[in-house]
Amino acid sequence: MEAIILSLENVGLSDEQFFNFCQANPDWKLERSAQGELLIMPPVGGIGGNREADLITDLTLWNRQTQPGIVFSSSTIFRLPQGGDRSPDVAWVSLEKWSTLTVEEQEAFPPLCPDFVIELRSRTDRLKALQEKMQEYLNSGLKLGWLINPQNQQVEIYRPNQRVEIIELPADLSGEDILPGFILNLPKF
């Protein structure tokens, strides 16, 4: 099932109203696009949930060894600087960036773009919508992003001011200078 999209541009939900709406509906997975559309995201199935858990585990294990930042799950919404309230499947923020936020900002929807994100396409996700979401991250300061697309057996790699690089699966993905020493081994799905 695809995300349900409700246009809220004319409603004019403030950031605080959107936060309160999310808190009042904890069973809904909500996002807001840079264009002001409310997105109601369906839950993932067993295969997608397992893949997402593996990705979070791999990044968390690396992060625990090196301790350069904080790993976030898909339950975290980030208030992106260039618009949108987005929840990547996996996100990482450097300690340096995280420490610039107040405790109140850290407890709410952090007003920043993660340094690194992974989006994992489920069988019901529209590829174009995920690519637009990745562009929102780039517009807000993303340093490295991976859009894993099991349906096409590919990974799209997003970097600022560069064309999207497409790699076929299986692949070993490098965290480059954003996540030094992090390598993700992706099999064919």
C-alpha positions in Angstrom: 0.0 0.0 0.0 1.4 3.4 -0.9 1.5 6.4 1.4 -1.7 8.4 1.6 -1.0 12.0 0.7 -3.1 14.8 2.0 -2.3 18.3 0.9 -2.2 20.7 3.9 -0.8 23.7 2.1 -4.0 25.6 2.6 -4.4 24.5 6.2 -1.1 26.0 7.2 -0.1 23.6 10.0 2.6 25.2 12.1 5.6 23.1 13.2 4.2 23.0 16.7 0.7 21.9 15.4 2.3 19.2 13.2 4.3 17.9 16.3 1.2 17.9 18.4 -0.8 16.1 15.7 1.9 13.4 15.6 1.9 13.1 19.4 -1.9 12.8 19.4 -1.8 10.0 16.8 1.1 7.8 18.0 -0.1 4.8 16.0 0.3 6.6 12.7 3.6 7.0 10.9 3.4 10.5 9.6 5.7 12.7 7.5 5.3 16.1 5.9 6.9 17.0 2.6 8.7 20.2 1.8 5.6 21.2 -0.1 3.4 20.9 3.0 1.8 17.5 2.1 0.9 15.3 5.0 2.0 11.7 4.3 0.5 8.8 6.1 2.9 5.9 5.7 1.8 2.3 5.9 3.6 -0.1 8.1 6.2 -2.4 6.5 5.8 -6.1 6.2 8.0 -8.8 7.8 10.7 -8.8 5.1 11.0 -5.0 5.0 11.1 -4.8 8.8 13.8 -7.4 9.0 15.9 -5.7 6.4 15.5 -2.3 8.1 16.5 -3.9 11.5 19.6 -5.4 9.9 20.6 -2.0 8.5 20.2 -0.2 11.8 22.1 -3.0 13.6 25.0 -2.8 11.2 25.3 1.0 11.5 24.8 0.8 15.3 27.6 -1.8 15.7 30.0 0.4 13.8 28.9 3.5 15.7 29.4 1.8 19.1 33.0 0.9 18.1 33.9 4.4 16.9 31.4 6.6 18.8 31.4 9.6 16.3 27.6 10.1 16.3 24.1 8.9 17.0 22.0 6.4 15.1 18.2 6.9 14.7 15.4 4.5 13.7 12.5 5.2 11.3 10.5 6.4 14.2 12.4 9.6 14.4 11.2 12.6 12.5 13.7 15.3 11.5 12.5 18.9 10.8 14.6 19.6 7.7 16.1 23.1 7.3 14.7 23.5 3.8 11.2 22.3 4.6 9.7 18.9 5.4 9.4 16.7 8.4 11.0 13.4 7.3 11.6 10.0 8.9 14.4 8.1 7.1 14.5 4.3 7.6 18.0 4.7 9.1 19.7 8.0 10.0 23.0 9.1 11.6 24.0 12.5 13.0 27.5 13.5 14.1 27.9 14.2 17.8 29.2 17.7 16.8 26.0 18.5 15.0 23.8 16.9 17.7 25.4 18.8 20.5 24.4 22.1 18.9 20.7 21.4 19.7 19.1 22.2 23.0 17.6 19.3 25.1 14.1 20.6 24.0 15.1 20.4 20.3 16.5 16.9 20.8 13.3 15.7 22.5 11.0 17.1 19.8 11.6 16.7 16.1 15.2 17.6 15.8 15.6 20.7 13.6 18.4 19.4 11.4 19.2 17.1 8.5 21.0 13.9 9.3 24.5 13.6 7.9 23.7 10.1 6.6 20.4 8.4 5.7 19.3 5.1 4.3 15.9 4.7 2.6 14.9 1.1 1.9 12.3 0.8 -0.8 9.5 -1.6 0.1 7.5 -3.3 -2.6 4.7 -0.8 -2.3 6.9 2.4 -2.3 6.9 4.5 -5.5 10.5 5.0 -6.5 10.0 8.6 -7.7 8.6 9.6 -4.3 11.6 8.1 -2.5 14.0 9.9 -5.0 12.2 13.2 -4.3 12.6 12.5 -0.5 16.3 11.9 -1.0 16.5 15.3 -2.9 14.8 17.0 0.1 17.6 15.6 2.3 20.3 16.9 -0.1 18.6 20.3 -0.2 18.8 20.4 3.6 22.4 19.4 4.0 22.7 15.6 3.7 26.3 14.5 3.2 25.7 10.9 2.1 22.5 8.9 1.4 21.7 5.4 0.1 18.4 4.5 -1.5 18.3 0.7 -1.5 16.0 -0.6 -4.1 15.5 -4.4 -3.8 13.0 -4.4 -6.6 15.6 -3.3 -9.2 18.5 -4.9 -7.3 20.2 -1.5 -7.1 21.4 1.2 -4.7 21.3 4.9 -5.5 24.1 6.9 -3.8 23.4 10.5 -3.1 26.1 13.1 -2.4 25.9 16.9 -2.4 26.7 18.5 -5.8 27.1 15.2 -7.6 25.0 13.1 -9.9 23.3 10.1 -8.3 25.5 7.0 -8.6 23.7 3.7 -9.2 25.3 0.5 -8.1 24.0 -3.0 -8.8 23.5 -5.5 -6.0 25.3 -7.3 -4.5 27.6 -4.5 -3.4 29.9 -3.3 -0.6 28.9 0.3 0.2 31.5 2.6 1.9 30.6 5.2 4.4 33.3 7.3 2.8 34.6 10.2 4.8 31.2 10.7 6.5 31.3 7.3 8.3 35.0 6.4 8.1 35.5 2.6 8.2 31.9 1.7 7.8 31.3 -0.9 5.1 27.8 -2.3 4.4 27.7 -5.6 2.6 24.5 -5.8 0.7 23.5 -9.1 -0.9 21.1 -9.6 -3.8 17.6 -9.5 -2.3 
